[in-house]
C-alpha cells in the first residue's frame, strides 16, 4: 500500500492506494510550519486509523511539497509512524512530463504532478485548474508538452485581503447566493467571490483556447474546486484526487 502526501501552503492532502492502484481515502490536515514531526505523525496516524488502515500495511510513501520548510518534517513524520523511507518529488525523480517552459526548474512540484495525472487520465490538449492558496491553470498541448500556464490569486487569499482591508465587511462562508445581484452585504460578497471567480475561470479558459486555436479538456482539482466549477459556464471535469493519482503514477515510474 502506498501513502501519498501533497503538502500545500494551506492544507496537506494525504491518501492511500492499494495494490490495484485504487485510492482508499482522501483527508486534509492544516499546513503548520511550526508543527513537529510528532504532530504531523499524529495527524497521519489519525487519518489511517479513521479509515481502518493498519500502518504495517504501508509499503512505501511519496511526498509532493511546495512548502520547503516542512518537507523534511513530513518525511520524518512518515518515517516515525510507518518506519518507511519517503520518495520526494523533485530533482532526479522521473515524471515522464515534457516541460517546455523558459525555466523548467521553476515549475512547482504540484503542477508537475497534476499534469502527469492529467496526461494519464484525460485527452489532450488540456487545461488543468488547481484551486488552492493560489489558483493555477496549467496548459498541456496536443503534443503532450507542458507549455505554461497562469497563476491567479486564490479565493481564500482574496477574501482575507478584502476583509482585512475593509472596516465593515465580515468574513463569509464560500457558498453561492441565489442571485448574482445581491440585495444585502453578505450576498453581495458571496456573489463577488464565487461568481467572479467562476467568471474569471471561464474567461481564462476561453482565452487559452483562443490562443491555442483548439478546444481543450478542462480538469479542475483542489480544495475549492468543487464549490466553483458548478458555477462555471465552461465544461469542466472535477477530479478531487488528481494530484494523489499523479503521485501514485510517479511513484511507480521510479519504483
C-alpha positions in Angstrom: 0.0 0.0 0.0 1.3 3.5 -0.9 0.9 6.5 1.3 0.7 9.7 -0.9 1.0 13.1 0.6 0.7 16.5 -1.1 1.8 19.5 1.0 0.4 22.8 0.0 0.5 26.2 1.6 -2.8 25.9 3.3 -3.6 22.1 3.5 -1.8 18.8 3.4 -3.7 16.2 1.5 -3.0 12.5 2.1 -4.4 9.3 0.8 -3.6 5.6 0.3 -3.5 3.5 -2.8 -3.9 -0.3 -2.7 -2.1 -2.8 -4.9 -4.7 -2.3 -7.6 -3.9 1.4 -7.7 -7.3 2.3 -6.2 -7.5 5.2 -3.8 -8.8 4.2 -0.4 -9.4 7.6 1.1 -8.5 11.3 0.9 -8.1 13.5 4.0 -6.7 17.0 4.8 -4.5 18.4 7.5 -3.7 22.0 8.1 -0.3 23.1 7.0 1.6 24.4 10.0 5.2 25.4 9.5 5.9 25.3 13.2 4.5 21.7 13.7 6.9 19.0 14.8 7.3 15.6 13.1 5.4 14.1 16.1 2.5 16.4 15.5 2.3 15.5 11.8 2.8 11.8 12.6 -0.2 12.0 14.9 -2.3 13.5 12.1 -1.2 10.7 9.7 -2.0 8.1 12.4 -5.4 9.6 13.0 -6.3 9.6 9.2 -5.2 6.0 8.7 -7.0 4.7 11.8 -10.2 6.5 10.9 -10.2 4.5 7.7 -9.2 1.3 9.3 -5.8 1.0 7.8 -3.0 -0.6 9.7 0.3 1.2 9.5 2.0 -2.1 8.9 0.2 -2.3 5.5 2.0 0.8 4.3 4.8 -0.4 2.0 6.1 3.0 0.7 5.4 6.7 0.8 5.7 9.6 -1.6 5.5 13.4 -1.0 5.0 16.4 -3.2 5.6 19.7 -1.4 5.5 23.3 -2.3 6.5 24.3 1.3 10.2 23.5 1.6 10.3 24.3 5.3 8.0 21.4 6.2 9.2 18.8 3.6 11.9 17.3 5.9 9.5 17.4 8.9 6.9 15.4 6.9 9.5 12.9 5.8 10.5 12.4 9.4 6.8 12.1 10.5 6.2 9.3 8.0 9.4 7.6 9.0 8.5 7.9 12.7 5.0 6.4 12.3 5.4 3.9 9.5 9.1 3.1 9.6 9.3 3.6 5.8 11.6 5.8 3.7 9.9 8.5 1.6 10.2 9.4 -2.0 10.0 13.2 -2.6 9.1 14.7 -6.0 11.9 16.9 -7.1 15.3 16.8 -8.9 16.3 13.3 -10.0 12.7 12.0 -10.0 11.4 10.6 -13.3 8.0 12.1 -14.2 7.7 11.5 -17.9 6.5 15.0 -18.4 7.9 17.1 -21.3 8.2 20.6 -19.8 8.9 23.3 -22.4 8.7 26.5 -20.4 11.5 29.0 -20.0 12.9 27.5 -16.8 11.6 24.0 -16.1 13.2 24.0 -12.7 10.8 26.8 -11.6 7.7 24.6 -12.1 6.2 23.7 -8.8 6.0 20.0 -8.0 2.3 20.2 -7.5 1.8 21.4 -11.1 4.1 18.7 -12.4 2.2 16.0 -10.5 -1.2 17.4 -11.7 0.0 17.3 -15.3 1.3 13.8 -15.0 -2.1 12.6 -13.8 -3.9 14.7 -16.3 -2.0 13.1 -19.2 -2.6 9.7 -17.8 -6.4 10.2 -17.3 -7.7 12.6 -19.9 -7.4 13.6 -23.6 -5.0 16.5 -24.8 -4.8 19.4 -25.2 -5.7 20.1 -21.6 -6.2 23.0 -19.1 -5.7 21.8 -15.5 -7.1 24.1 -12.8 -5.8 23.7 -9.3 -7.7 25.8 -6.7 -5.6 26.1 -3.5 -4.0 29.1 -1.8 -3.3 30.2 -5.4 -5.4 29.3 -8.3 -3.3 27.9 -11.2 -4.1 26.9 -14.7 -1.6 24.6 -16.4 -1.7 24.1 -20.2 -0.6 20.8 -21.9 -0.7 20.9 -25.7 -1.7 18.3 -28.2 2.0 17.0 -28.3 1.7 16.3 -24.6 4.1 19.1 -23.7 3.7 21.3 -20.7 3.8 24.7 -22.3 3.0 27.1 -19.4 0.0 28.4 -17.5 -1.5 31.1 -15.4 -1.2 31.9 -11.7 -4.1 33.8 -10.1 -4.9 34.9 -6.5 -6.7 32.1 -4.7 -10.3 32.6 -3.4 -9.4 32.4 0.3 -6.5 34.9 -0.2 -8.8 37.3 -2.0 -11.4 37.0 0.7 -8.9 37.5 3.5 -7.5 40.6 1.8 -11.0 42.1 1.3 -12.0 41.6 5.0 -8.6 42.7 6.3 -8.6 45.9 4.3 -12.2 47.0 4.9 -13.7 48.1 8.2 -17.3 46.9 7.8 -17.1 43.7 5.7 -17.4 40.5 7.6 -15.8 37.2 6.9 -18.2 34.9 4.9 -18.5 31.3 4.0 -17.8 30.1 0.5 -21.2 29.5 -0.9 -23.1 30.9 -3.9 -26.0 33.2 -3.3 -29.3 32.5 -5.1 -28.8 35.6 -7.3 -25.8 37.3 -8.9 -27.3 40.7 -7.9 -27.1 40.7 -4.1 -29.6 42.5 -2.0 -27.6 42.6 1.2 -23.9 42.8 2.1 -23.4 39.1 2.7 -25.0 38.1 -0.6 -23.1 40.8 -2.4 -19.8 39.5 -1.1 -20.7 35.9 -1.9 -21.6 36.9 -5.4 -18.3 38.8 -5.7 -16.1 36.0 -4.6 -18.0 33.0 -6.1 -19.4 34.2 -9.4 -16.5 36.4 -10.1 -14.1 33.5 -9.6 -16.2 31.3 -11.9 -16.3 34.1 -14.5 -12.6 34.6 -14.4 -12.0 30.9 -14.9 -14.5 30.9 -17.8 -12.7 33.9 -19.3 -9.2 32.4 -19.0 -10.3 29.1 -20.4 -11.7 30.8 -23.5 -8.6 33.0 -23.9 -6.3 30.0 -23.6 -8.3 28.0 -26.1 -8.3 31.0 -28.5 -4.5 31.3 -28.2 -4.1 27.6 -28.9 -6.7 27.5 -31.6 -8.1 24.4 -30.1 -10.8 23.3 -27.7 -9.2 21.8 -24.5 -10.2 19.2 -22.0 -10.5 21.2 -18.8 -9.9 19.4 -15.4 -10.3 21.1 -12.0 -8.9 19.9 -8.7 -8.1 21.4 -5.3 -9.9 22.2 -2.1 -12.2 24.9 -3.5 -12.8 23.5 -7.0 -16.0 21.6 -6.1 -17.6 24.9 -4.9 -16.8 26.9 -8.0 -16.9 24.6 -11.0 -20.7 24.1 -10.9 -21.0 27.9 -11.3 -18.8 28.0 -14.4 -20.3 28.0 -17.9 -17.4 26.1 -19.4 -17.4 22.3 -19.4 -15.1 21.3 -16.6 -14.3 17.8 -15.2 -13.9 17.8 -11.4 -11.3 15.4 -10.1 -10.6 15.9 -6.4 -8.0 13.1 -6.5 -5.9 14.3 -9.4 -2.8 15.2 -7.5 -2.8 12.0 -5.5 -3.3 10.0 -8.7 -0.2 11.8 -10.1 1.8 10.9 -7.0 0.9 7.2 -7.5 1.9 7.3 -11.1 5.3 9.0 -10.4 6.0 6.5 -7.6 5.5 3.6 -10.0 7.8 5.3 -12.6 10.6 5.4 -10.0 9.9 2.2 -8.1 
